[in-house]
Amino acid sequence: MESNKEQQQNAKAYFILGRTYRSENQFESAIEYFKKAWEISKELGDKEEEINVLYELHVVCVLNEQFQTAIEYGKNALDIAREQGYKELEAKTLRVLGYAYQLDNQFQMALECFEKTGEIAKEFGNKEKEIMVLFDLVATCKDNKQISTVIEYSQQALDIAKEQKRKEHETRALVELGDAYNMQNQFQTAIGYFEKALKIAKEQEYKKLEAKALRGLGNVYNLKCQYQTAIEYFEKSLKIAKEQEDKDLEITALSDLADSCFHGKQVQTAIEYTKEIVKLAKQLDKKEKEALALVGLGLIYKMQDQIQTAIEYLEKGLKLAEELGYKELEVNALNGLGEAYKSKNELQTAIEYMEKVLKIAKEQEYTEREKNVLFQLGVTCRMNHEFQRAIQYVQEGLQIAQRQGLKLEESAAREEIELLSLMIGKSIASIFASFKTYTF
């Protein structure tokens, strides 16, 4: 029978091993050791240590993308912290639970966790924690497109930061306000906030926040279709990203530049920037960003009528999207391939790709995409002289347009069905006419 001291030593050893494996991204091994430490802390009745171990189990499960399991561990830790009246541990646990709910797309639960964390921070008069929780709330509301709430929380963070003379938090809050007003198309207000943020960031040498403010200004001018001005801001952001060796920020800046250059009719430059993203994403093993850039290149080449090159990039992007289970990008790649083969007049291949788009759109309930591809299939089948099949697809698309109350699309679909019916009639008439040419 082990003594309490020996058990405590074992628990400590397991805890250290768990953290070591976590730091090496060996999550399953980390979970195994944290569970052993948890069992011992329960046997010893050490509530504080039990919370700490559950917290670690929660974090490692989040890192391993086991969000539901992470949430269960977080809830266990939270219950014990509340029972024991450990307010600081309660706040700490609530905050990480909020992140797990956010990653699991349970936005309302995330908001509730962050709001409760904020209340505890206020009780303790912890202004630093209060500001950080407000930024958590901003991020969650932004993900959930609650832009007016983003403005509200960002303004609260700004007020506290000014009152506490926390310049870095003040700058971040200004950037968040700029982003929010930009999303609401209140461009002049957004520019005002970004310029204030940029001024402080330069004065205080907050390089990453300077890059974010520059990017925000670029985004405003991009939306205003002032592409050259946008490009100038994005180039400055890219320069800082390279100086700071911030590869994620560099990829973001390159993506922004590619977008502005493409819309600003600088297509070759857009291609060059996108190729840089592919190269950088490969080096960093950022599969999702690589896949996005490959599909983007494919779509640009398709628009440039460089169809074979487009197909090559789209196929590479599709392969990665399938590996990642990134359904939205998979649909974009398949749709691009369908349109590319249609341009080559390889209509049967085009139809096959479009039908794959339709299958995924139905499974994922992408209603808009489903409707659009049904109409695309109608046109492509008509071009392939499959008139009856074309009618079936257009009728399905018409039903969706009717449910959405889209009168113009409904009208266009009815006209297409009438045209296809006429074509079927002409085909039948031509068959009968050919019979008359035979002499029996």
N, C-alpha and C positions, 0 to 999 in steps of 0.2 A: 504493500500500500504506500503510495507516494505521499510525502508530506506536502502541506500547503505551499511551503517555500519552493519545493521541487516543481510542483505544478505551475506556480507563478513563473519560474524560470523557463519551463517548457512553453508556456503560453507566450512569453516574451520572445523566445527563439522562433516559434511558429509565426508570430506577428512580423518579426524582422525578415524571415524568409518570404512571407507573403508580399511584403513591400519590395523586396529585392526582385522577385519574379515579376511583379507588376511593372517595375521600372524597366525591365527587359522585354516588356510586352508579352510575357508568357502568362496569359491571364488565367488559363485553366489551373495551372500549378499554383498561382497566387490564391485563387479561390479555395483550392484544397487546403492550403496552409492556414488561411484566415478562418476557415470552418473549424479546424482543429483548435485554434486559439479561442474561438467563440465557445466551443464545448467546454473548455477548461474554465473560462470566465463565468459561464453559467453554473458550473459545479461549485465554484468558489463563492458565488453570490456577489461577485465584484461588478456592480451595475455600471459604474463609470467605464471600466475596461470593456464591458460588454457593448456599450454604446460605441466606443472607439472602434471595436472590431467590426460591428455591424456597419458603421460608417465606411470603413475600408472595403467591406464586401460590396456595399452599394456602389462605391466609386469604381471598383474593378469591373463590376457587371455593366456599368454604363460604358466603360472603355471597351468592353467586349460586346457592346450593342445588345445586351440582354436586359432591355429596359424594364420589362415587367418584373423580372426577378429583382433587379436593382430597386425598384419601387417598393417591393415587399420588404427587403432588408431595411430600406430607409424608414418605412412605416414602423417596423419593430423598434428601431433605434429611437424614433420620435416618441413612441408610446412610453418607453422606459424613461427617457429624458423628462417627459411631462409628469410621470408618476413620482420621480425623484426630485422634481422641482429644479432640474438643472437647466436654467434659462438659456445660458450661453450655448450649451450643447443642443438645446432645442432649436435655437436660431440657426446654428451651423447645419443641423440636419435638415431643417426646413428648406434652407437655401439649395442644398444639393438635390433634395427631392424635387424642387422646382425645376432644376436643370433636366432631371430625368423625364419629368412630365413634358417639358418643352421638346426634348428630343423625340419623345413618343407621340408628339403632336396632340397632347392633351393640354391645350392652351389654358382652359379655364382653371384646371387643377394647378397648373404652373403659376398662374396669377395669384391664386389663393395662398400658395406656399410663400411666394415672394412678399405678398402683402402682410402676412403674419410675421415674416422675418423683419420687415420694416417696422412693424409695431413694437417688436422686442427691442430693436435698435433704438427706437425713440424712448422707450422706458429707461434704457441704460444711458441715454444721452450720447450715444455713439454716432456722431455725425458722419464719420468716415463710412461706417457700415450702412448708415441710412442712405447715403449718396450711391454707394455701390448697388444696393438693392433697388434703388430707383432706376439705375441703368439696366438691371436684370428685367425689371418691369417694362422698360422701353423696348428691349430686344424681343421680349415675348409678344408685346402688342404689335410690334413691327412685323413679326412673323405671321401674326393673325390679322394683318391689314387694318388694325384699329388705330388709324393715324391721328385722330383727334385726341385719343388717350395717350399716344406717344408724345404729342405736344405737351399735354398736361404734366406727365411725369418728367419730361426733359426740362420743363420750366421750373418744376420743384427742385430738381437736381441743380439747375443753374442758380436759383435763389440761395440754396444752402451753400453751394461752392463759393459764391461771391461773399456771403456773410462770414464764411470760415477762411476766406482768402486762399482757397485751394485752386490755384491757377490751372492746373492740369485738368481737374474735374470741370472747371468752368469752360475750358476749351472744348472738352469732349461733349458737354451739354450743348454748346453752341453748334457743334457739328451735327449732333442728333436733331436739333431744331431745324437746321438747314435742310437736312435730308427729309424730314417730315413735311415741311412746307413745299419742298420740291415735288414730293409725291402728290401733294394737293394742287400742283400746278400754280402755286403762288410764288412765281419765279423771283420777283423783286425782293420779297421778304426773305426767301431762301438765300439769295445772294448776300443780303445784309448780314445774316447770321454767319455764313461761311467766311465773309471778309473779316468779321470780328474775330472769328476763331483763328483765321490765318495770321492776323496781326499779333495775337497773343502767342501763338505757336512759334512764330519767328523770333519774337522778343525773348521767349523762354527757352528757345531751341528744343521744342518738342517735335522732333523730326517726323515721327510717325503720324502725329496729329496734323502737322503741316501738310503731309502727303494726303491725308484724308480730307482736309479742307480744300486742297487743290483739286482733288478728285470730285468733291461735291460741286465745286464751281464748274468743272468740266461737264458733269452730268446735267447741270442746269442749262448750259449753253448748247449741249447736245440735244436736249428736249426742245429748245428754242430753235433748232435747226441752224444754229450758228456754229457750224462744224469746225471751221478753222480756229476759232477762239477756244472751243472745247479741246481740240488737239493740242493747243499750246499749254493748257492747264494739265492735261493728261501727261504730256511730255515732261513737265516739271515734277509731277508725281512719280513718274517712272525713274527719273534721275535720283530722287531721294531714296526710292526703294532699292536701287542698285547700290547707292552709297551705304545704306544701312544693312545691305545684304539680306533684305527681307524678301525671300523668294515668293511667298504668297502674295504680298503686295505688288511685287513685280509682275506676276501673272495677271493680277487684277488690272493693273495699269496697261499692260499689253492688250488685254481683252477690250478695255475701254477705247484704246487707240484704234484697234482693228475695226470696232463698231463705227466710230466717228469717221475714220478714213473711208470705210465702205459707203456710208451714207453721204459723205462729202465727195463721192465719185473718184476717190483715190484708191481704186480697187487693187492695183498691184501692191501698194503700200500696206493695205489691209491684209493681203495674202501673206506678205513678209512678216508682219506682226503675229499673225495666227500661226505661222510655221515656227516662230520663236517660242510661242506658248507650247506647241507640241514637243519641241526639243526640251524645254525646261521641265514640263510636266513629266516627261519620261525620266529625266535625271532624278526628279524628286519622288518618283513612283506615285504621282497624283493621277490615278487612272481616270477619275471622273472628269478632271479638267482636260486631260489628253483626249478623251472620247468626245467631249464638247467641241474642242478645237478641230478635231478630225472631221466631225460632221459639219461644222461651220465651213471648213475649207471645201468640202464636197459641195455644199449648197452654193458657195461663191462661184466655184468652177462651173457648176451647172448653169448659173445665171449668165456666165461668160461664154456659154455654149461649148465649153471644153468638156464634152460629155464623158469621154473615157477616163480622163483624170478625175472628174467628179465621182464617177462610179468607184474608182479605186479608193478614194478617201472615205466615201460613204460606207463602203464595205468594211474598211478597217474600224471606223467609228461604230458601226453596227455590231461588230464582233465584241468590242469592248463593252458597249452598252448592254449586250446580252449577258456577258460575264458578270457585270455589276448589278444586273437586275434593274437597270435604270430605264423603266418602261417608257417614260415620256421621250427620252432621247432615242430610244429604239424606234419609236413611232416616227420621229422626225427623220431618222436615217432611212427607214423603210419607205416613207413617203417620198423622200428625195430620190431614192433608187427607182421607185415607180415612175416618177416624172422624167427621170433621166432616160429610162428605157422607152418611155412613150416618145421622147424627143428623137430617139434612134429608130422609131417606128417598129420596135420589137414589142408589139402590143400584148402578146400573150404573157411575156415576162413581166411587163408593166402591171398587168391585171393581177398576177400572182403576188407581187409585192404589195399592191394596194389592198388585196384581200387579207394579207397578214396585218396591215394597218387596221383594217376593219375589225378583225378578230380581237386584237389587243384593245382597241378603243371600246369595244363592247364589254370585254372583261373588266377593264379599269373604269368603266362608266365615264369615258371622255366624250360626252354627248356632242359637243361642238365638232370635235375631230371626226366622230362617227358620221355626222351629217355631211361634212365636207368631203370625206372620202367616198361616201355613197354617191354623191354627185360626180366626183372624179371618175368613179367606176362606170357610171352611166355614160359619160362622154367617151371614155376609153373603149368600152364595149361597143358603142355606136361606131367608132372609128374602125373597130375590128369586125363590123357587120354582124354583131351578135345583138340584134335589136330587141328580142324578147327579154334577154338577160339584162340589157341596159334598162328596159322599162321597170323591171323588178327592183333594181338598185335605186333608180330615181324615185319610185313610189315609196320606198323605205325612207329616203331622204326627205320626201315631201311630208310624210307623217311627222317627222321630227320638227320640221319647219312649222307645221300647223300647231304642234304642241307649244312651240316657242312663240307663236303669234307673229312670225316673220312674213309679212304679206308679200314683200318683193321676192323673197326666195321661193315662197309658195307659188307665186305667179310664174316665175322662171321655170320651176320644176314642171308645172302643168304644160307650159309651152313645149318643153323638152319631150314630155310624154306624147303630146300631139304630133310632134315632128317624127318621133320614133314610130308611132302608129302608122303615119303616112308612109314611112320607109318600109314597114312590114307589108303594107298594102301594095306598094310598088314592086316589092320583091316577089309577092305572090302573082301579081299581074305579069311580071316578066317571065315567070315560070310557065304560066298558061300560054303566053305568047310564043315561047320556045316550043311548046307542044304543037302549035299550029304549023310550025315550019317542017314538021316531019310528015312524010307521006307513007301511009300504011298500005 
